[in-house]
Amino acid sequence: MEDLKRALINCSRCPRLVAYRESVRPLPRFAGQQYWRRPVPPWGDPKAKIVVVGLAPAAHGGNRTGRMFTGDASAQFLFRALHAIGLSNNPFSISADDGTVVRCVYITSAVKCAPPKNKPTAAEVANCLPWLQAEFRLIKPRAVVALGRLAWQSSLRALGASPQPFRHGAYVDVGEVRVYAAYHPSPLNTNTKRLALEDLVAVLKSAKEFADCQ
């Protein structure tokens, strides 16, 4: 996995994403901080049985901190849910050195660089697919939790399955791997109550039980 991470952070295959990640202007509250501005590698428990797949790094989250689902509102919501079922020691993910450790979980994304307006193109998604395929081969998860429609379709494709309709709480078995669908914990979904904390906890708990995470 370390070889994969080293190769990933040097990827420059998508010119639009490279230009965007390198030109994002820091928010005032992050003034003076050094932004990561590279592809964001996966992280988590090397013995994970569950892989959580997001859409892409947030411009001021992973693109700033260098760690997926770290430093933005979506990250805090996800980690409250992971902590609630004992898969994270902290209910937050603020920075790469915040002491947060996950158990039985690996965290990654369908697209590895922050995209403008959180909307990668189909070509950019396709360019990133080999990374996700490689991660699945290395981790060999029992369960995958796909956060959002794009992560859902990318996860199925990476596992060699056909596209399936997206519905929060649904799952598909691909060989011995169970892929769960959940709404993405973005402010758009959480602030409108489309996704409540207990809804995400329920999906993660199902994945935890299926994967037999003790």
CORFENQUI-V696754 format. One record per pair of residues at least 24 apart in sequence whose C-alpha atoms are under 6 Angstrom apart, sorted by the first residue. I is the first residue (numbers start at 0). J is the second residue. If there is no record, write none. Layout:
i:I j:J
i:I j:J
This chain:
i:4 j:40
i:8 j:37
i:8 j:38
i:16 j:114
i:20 j:113
i:34 j:63
i:35 j:62
i:35 j:63
i:35 j:64
i:35 j:65
i:36 j:62
i:38 j:111
i:38 j:112
i:39 j:65
i:39 j:111
i:41 j:106
i:41 j:107
i:42 j:105
i:42 j:106
i:43 j:101
i:43 j:104
i:43 j:105
i:43 j:106
i:44 j:102
i:44 j:103
i:44 j:104
i:44 j:105
i:47 j:103
i:47 j:104
i:47 j:105
i:48 j:103
i:48 j:140
i:48 j:141
i:48 j:210
i:49 j:104
i:49 j:140
i:49 j:142
i:49 j:143
i:50 j:104
i:50 j:105
i:50 j:106
i:50 j:143
i:51 j:106
i:51 j:143
i:51 j:144
i:52 j:107
i:52 j:108
i:52 j:145
i:52 j:146
i:52 j:150
i:53 j:108
i:53 j:146
i:53 j:150
i:54 j:108
i:54 j:109
i:54 j:150
i:55 j:108
i:55 j:110
i:55 j:111
i:55 j:113
i:56 j:112
i:56 j:113
i:57 j:113
i:58 j:113
i:64 j:94
i:66 j:95
i:69 j:93
i:69 j:94
i:70 j:94
i:73 j:184
i:73 j:185
i:80 j:200
i:109 j:150
i:132 j:157
i:141 j:176
i:141 j:210
i:142 j:176
i:142 j:177
i:142 j:178
i:142 j:206
i:142 j:210
i:143 j:178
i:144 j:178
i:144 j:179
i:145 j:179
i:145 j:180
i:146 j:181
i:146 j:182
i:146 j:183
i:147 j:181
i:147 j:182
i:147 j:183
